[in-house]
Amino acid sequence: METLLQTLNDIQPLLIFGMLAILWIIESFIPYFAHSPNRKKHGLRNFALVMISFVVNGLCGLILSEVMNYTSRNNIGLLNLIHLPLPVLIITGMFLIDLWDYGYHILTHKFEFFWRFHRVHHSDTELDSTSSLRFHPLEIIVQTMNWVIMFFVLGISPASFIIYFSFYLILIFLQHANIGLPDWVDKYGSYVFSTPGWHKMHHAAERKITDSHYGDVFTFWDRIFGTGGKIDIENIEFGLEDFREDKDQTVWNILKMPFMPVRKS
């Protein structure tokens, strides 16, 4: 198990850039939505943000690794206080990570402080594979603090965390990629997983649709708590109305976005 976990942890950088390259190529030839004239400029801007996020994630990952090991060694958190078979413990941990992040995701939409950072991800008007890791570096730091709290409260094991995020990395690229999957995959797959069609609804420009479909990997929580809806992406418009002009999408202005006024509607 330790060898498998170490391998999964080591290949995550390769997974990120491998998925990005493969999906970019697929999008180039068989896109779901027609490409805009400025696709290359859009891709370069997002890739710059991906690289910044990659570096910040790497540094934050070192902190999370120490916290995971500390809580595990000292039996801190819910799952460290109960005795379950290892497979059950790992799977339970993965569900709890997703439920915790579901709740946190709602906070990033409902509270202005969090939304200021999270709207960087939502402001992309042209979803494709490069949108997957378009996050403000300060949001990554805030998210890391959220996970630190999660480890102390829930006692998530390193095994649950590594396996969950290895799967999540694959899914997040598929969710944002400008590719189409068979209708039946979205229809039936979304009963369990946040499929590309299900997640793209979350990026709609219309705020009441944006504030839905919060689950990162699983759709159980959206269905249980009533924050899910129908999949209908044929006529969807992505992005945020306040940041739709080309000048809003430069790397510098994206980095300044958390400090710009917040729409109250």
ROVODO-437660 format. One record per residue (C-alpha): residue in three letters; x, y, z. Coordinates in steps of 0.001 Angstrom, whole numbers, plus 500000, padded with zeros to 6 digits. Layout:
<fipas>
FIPA res   east  north     up
FIPA ALA      X      Y      Z
...
</fipas>
This chain:
<fipas>
FIPA res   east  north     up
FIPA MET 500000 500000 500000
FIPA GLU 502777 502431 500891
FIPA THR 504478 501840 497545
FIPA LEU 501213 502469 495683
FIPA LEU 500536 505673 497617
FIPA GLN 504062 506925 497029
FIPA THR 503722 506191 493305
FIPA LEU 500370 508010 493093
FIPA ASN 501830 510964 494950
FIPA ASP 504922 511099 492730
FIPA ILE 503043 510938 489424
FIPA GLN 500591 513747 490211
FIPA PRO 502727 516420 488466
FIPA LEU 502951 514148 485401
FIPA LEU 499221 513559 485641
FIPA ILE 498525 517305 485596
FIPA PHE 500629 518129 482554
FIPA GLY 499790 514870 480806
FIPA MET 496039 515470 481079
FIPA LEU 496512 519098 480048
FIPA ALA 498461 518124 476910
FIPA ILE 496187 515245 475885
FIPA LEU 492953 517185 476312
FIPA TRP 494348 520283 474602
FIPA ILE 495129 518144 471550
FIPA ILE 491679 516508 471581
FIPA GLU 490006 519911 471928
FIPA SER 491973 521161 468953
FIPA PHE 490438 518596 466621
FIPA ILE 487031 517716 468048
FIPA PRO 485836 520548 470318
FIPA TYR 482361 520464 471849
FIPA PHE 481954 524244 471587
FIPA ALA 483377 526172 468638
FIPA HIS 486770 527716 469346
FIPA SER 486944 531471 469793
FIPA PRO 489421 533452 467634
FIPA ASN 491635 534123 470655
FIPA ARG 491975 530513 471814
FIPA LYS 495779 530589 471898
FIPA LYS 495885 533831 473879
FIPA HIS 493281 532461 476272
FIPA GLY 495284 529255 476670
FIPA LEU 498576 531054 477314
FIPA ARG 497005 533273 479959
FIPA ASN 495462 530325 481745
FIPA PHE 498657 528298 481454
FIPA ALA 500549 531120 483187
FIPA LEU 498054 530884 486054
FIPA VAL 498377 527096 486055
FIPA MET 502145 527422 486497
FIPA ILE 501720 529892 489371
FIPA SER 499162 527563 490960
FIPA PHE 501481 524605 490433
FIPA VAL 504298 526280 492394
FIPA VAL 502001 527465 495202
FIPA ASN 500333 524048 495374
FIPA GLY 503732 522428 495698
FIPA LEU 504660 524596 498677
FIPA CYS 501259 524136 500304
FIPA GLY 501520 520403 499686
FIPA LEU 504558 520250 501947
FIPA ILE 502511 521781 504759
FIPA LEU 499621 519398 504187
FIPA SER 501966 516420 504193
FIPA GLU 503325 517408 507597
FIPA VAL 499825 517971 508981
FIPA MET 498569 514616 507623
FIPA ASN 501451 512752 509168
FIPA TYR 501115 514626 512473
FIPA THR 497388 513941 512876
FIPA SER 497874 510309 511868
FIPA ARG 500761 509709 514288
FIPA ASN 498947 511366 517179
FIPA ASN 495481 509879 516496
FIPA ILE 493873 513284 516062
FIPA GLY 490493 513588 514378
FIPA LEU 487326 511529 514037
FIPA LEU 488609 508703 511830
FIPA ASN 491678 508212 514007
FIPA LEU 489421 507543 517003
FIPA ILE 487346 504749 515473
FIPA HIS 488451 501320 514317
FIPA LEU 487458 500319 510779
FIPA PRO 488936 497871 508264
FIPA LEU 491518 499658 506132
FIPA PRO 489512 499629 502859
FIPA VAL 486420 500974 504659
FIPA LEU 488528 503621 506393
FIPA ILE 490036 504803 503085
FIPA ILE 486700 504953 501260
FIPA THR 484983 506680 504195
FIPA GLY 487792 509217 504252
FIPA MET 487329 509925 500537
FIPA PHE 483594 510539 500978
FIPA LEU 484251 512812 503955
FIPA ILE 486829 514845 501994
FIPA ASP 484269 515407 499254
FIPA LEU 481514 516306 501738
FIPA TRP 483826 518708 503547
FIPA ASP 484834 520356 500280
FIPA TYR 481176 520525 499221
FIPA GLY 480477 522621 502315
FIPA TYR 483562 524744 501798
FIPA HIS 482643 525268 498130
FIPA ILE 479295 526704 499208
FIPA LEU 481120 529117 501537
FIPA THR 483241 530355 498617
FIPA HIS 480048 531368 496820
FIPA LYS 478034 532740 499735
FIPA PHE 480603 534826 501621
FIPA GLU 482265 537818 499968
FIPA PHE 485746 537195 501370
FIPA PHE 485927 533731 499820
FIPA TRP 484101 534694 496617
FIPA ARG 486655 537430 495883
FIPA PHE 489249 534719 495331
FIPA HIS 487045 531955 493952
FIPA ARG 485543 534135 491222
FIPA VAL 488911 533997 489412
FIPA HIS 488021 530417 488520
FIPA HIS 484481 531377 487494
FIPA SER 485456 534414 485443
FIPA ASP 486774 532294 482561
FIPA THR 484457 532895 479594
FIPA GLU 485867 530031 477489
FIPA LEU 486014 526748 479380
FIPA ASP 488636 524285 478210
FIPA SER 491366 522105 479686
FIPA THR 493429 525163 480711
FIPA SER 490531 526352 482887
FIPA SER 490907 523343 485172
FIPA LEU 493590 524812 487445
FIPA ARG 492809 528491 486883
FIPA PHE 492837 529466 490557
FIPA HIS 494163 532542 492309
FIPA PRO 497276 531698 494353
FIPA LEU 495707 533250 497448
FIPA GLU 492699 530947 497091
FIPA ILE 495067 527982 497090
FIPA ILE 496507 529204 500384
FIPA VAL 493028 529675 501875
FIPA GLN 492021 526224 500620
FIPA THR 495128 524758 502250
FIPA MET 494092 526297 505571
FIPA ASN 490661 524730 505079
FIPA TRP 492247 521309 504585
FIPA VAL 494480 521745 507634
FIPA ILE 491324 522227 509704
FIPA MET 489765 519216 507968
FIPA PHE 492657 516956 508945
FIPA PHE 492456 517984 512596
FIPA VAL 488664 517558 512728
FIPA LEU 488168 514445 510583
FIPA GLY 491530 512692 510884
FIPA ILE 491727 511973 507144
FIPA SER 494457 509436 506399
FIPA PRO 497217 510096 503854
FIPA ALA 495885 507101 501875
FIPA SER 492403 508629 501531
FIPA PHE 493795 512017 500590
FIPA ILE 496280 510790 497964
FIPA ILE 493848 508369 496294
FIPA TYR 491028 510923 496326
FIPA PHE 493092 513687 494748
FIPA SER 494670 511428 492166
FIPA PHE 491145 510656 490967
FIPA TYR 490067 514292 491399
FIPA LEU 492877 515568 489173
FIPA ILE 491711 513375 486298
FIPA LEU 488092 514380 486814
FIPA ILE 488725 518122 487110
FIPA PHE 490415 518200 483695
FIPA LEU 487558 516253 482108
FIPA GLN 485000 518531 483782
FIPA HIS 486416 521681 482208
FIPA ALA 487692 520338 478886
FIPA ASN 485992 521495 475703
FIPA ILE 485085 517973 474672
FIPA GLY 481827 516100 474417
FIPA LEU 480989 512766 476004
FIPA PRO 478063 510566 474978
FIPA ASP 474798 511824 476482
FIPA TRP 474293 508591 478387
FIPA VAL 477633 509048 480179
FIPA ASP 476537 512403 481593
FIPA LYS 472997 511211 482283
FIPA TYR 473840 508052 484190
FIPA GLY 477342 508930 485356
FIPA SER 476056 512072 487074
FIPA TYR 474006 509958 489472
FIPA VAL 477318 509320 491220
FIPA PHE 480058 511540 489785
FIPA SER 480340 515201 488865
FIPA THR 480515 514561 485128
FIPA PRO 481633 517218 482594
FIPA GLY 478062 518216 481765
FIPA TRP 477048 518321 485433
FIPA HIS 480009 520487 486413
FIPA LYS 479815 522885 483464
FIPA MET 476421 524027 484773
FIPA HIS 478354 525354 487761
FIPA HIS 480200 527759 485437
FIPA ALA 477086 529387 483987
FIPA ALA 477072 533189 483871
FIPA GLU 473620 533243 485488
FIPA ARG 474275 533462 489222
FIPA LYS 471455 531177 490377
FIPA ILE 472921 528409 488198
FIPA THR 476493 529210 489244
FIPA ASP 475369 528733 492843
FIPA SER 474617 525041 492313
FIPA HIS 476355 521762 491442
FIPA TYR 478982 522227 494157
FIPA GLY 480235 518641 494469
FIPA ASP 483845 518207 493385
FIPA VAL 483834 514465 492707
FIPA PHE 480472 513067 493843
FIPA THR 476962 514411 493237
FIPA PHE 475420 512808 496330
FIPA TRP 475629 515994 498367
FIPA ASP 474011 518177 495704
FIPA ARG 471159 515709 495466
FIPA ILE 470759 515283 499226
FIPA PHE 470851 519006 500010
FIPA GLY 468973 520195 496929
FIPA THR 471768 522132 495227
FIPA GLY 471753 520096 492027
FIPA GLY 469715 520552 488878
FIPA LYS 469244 519443 485306
FIPA ILE 472109 519186 482848
FIPA ASP 471522 521582 479958
FIPA ILE 474722 523041 478537
FIPA GLU 473702 523514 474913
FIPA ASN 472955 527234 475258
FIPA ILE 474985 527988 478336
FIPA GLU 477138 531116 478630
FIPA PHE 480253 530855 480771
FIPA GLY 482018 533472 482881
FIPA LEU 480945 536424 484999
FIPA GLU 479277 539548 483644
FIPA ASP 481631 541848 485571
FIPA PHE 484732 540382 483906
FIPA ARG 483750 539649 480336
FIPA GLU 486015 542065 478430
FIPA ASP 489377 540939 477054
FIPA LYS 491272 543326 479339
FIPA ASP 489715 541577 482340
FIPA GLN 491311 538301 481262
FIPA THR 494967 539362 481305
FIPA VAL 497134 537579 483858
FIPA TRP 497771 540802 485763
FIPA ASN 494102 541757 485981
FIPA ILE 493150 538226 487000
FIPA LEU 495661 538422 489853
FIPA LYS 494128 541780 490867
FIPA MET 490566 540435 490687
FIPA PRO 490165 539620 494416
FIPA PHE 490718 543275 495191
FIPA MET 488137 544564 492699
FIPA PRO 484522 545437 493688
FIPA VAL 482142 542524 494204
FIPA ARG 478768 542449 492478
FIPA LYS 476019 542328 495097
FIPA SER 473374 540643 492939
</fipas>
